[in-house]
Amino acid sequence: MSITVLALIRYTVFAVFVLAVLAATGSWLVRTRRVSPFGPVGRGLRKVTDPLLRPVEGRVVRAGGSPAHAGWWLVIGVAIVGVLVVSLAHWLVNAWSSMTGAASAGPRVVIALVVEIAFDLLFLAVFVRAIASWLGAFRYSRWMRPVYWLTDWIVEPIRRMLPPTGAFDFSPVVALVVLYVLKLFALRVLL
């Protein structure tokens, strides 16, 4: 059952990606005048691609980019979101199968599984915090507040202890190592 759901999700993500590539290619053909924008093919391409690309084009222009690149930004965005959706689906399926297996193995294994999932979420939060800081999304961004709330207890003390290294912040990397060691220790104690 779960394998068919995962396959369906993968095929759906791939179909959306192909649709984004086709829309970007059609828009590019019209914008670069490889297809006349005033001919029937050009008008048809614009009629099909404009509803998909207009919101992306607005964001690209507000960010200071060229509207001609909106199609390729759509492709990149669909690829990133697709990878995240497929990864999340795999993680949920694996977590569900682990939970059903742990439920039959006893309470100690269930507690170990909960600890492992909690540490996995912390790893993900520290990783998202580091990547988002590279992209300019910091503590006061609406979407980043939960991530900072989850990770401040470990990243901030490490940041204060590490010597300054200029533009590079190694505290998330050290936090990941510390979390990994804590996870191994906690699982060894439980099992």
MOURTA-V66671 format. One record per pair of residues at least 24 apart in sequence whose C-alpha atoms are under 7 Angstrom apart, sorted by the first residue. I is the first residue (numbers start at 1). GAP is how many residues later the second one is. If there is no record, write none. Layout:
I/GAP
I/GAP
This chain:
2/91
6/83
9/77
10/76
13/69
17/58
17/61
17/62
20/54
20/55
21/54
23/26
23/48
24/47
24/48
27/44
31/37
108/82
112/75
112/78
116/67
119/64
122/28
122/29
123/53
125/25
125/26
126/25
126/46
130/42
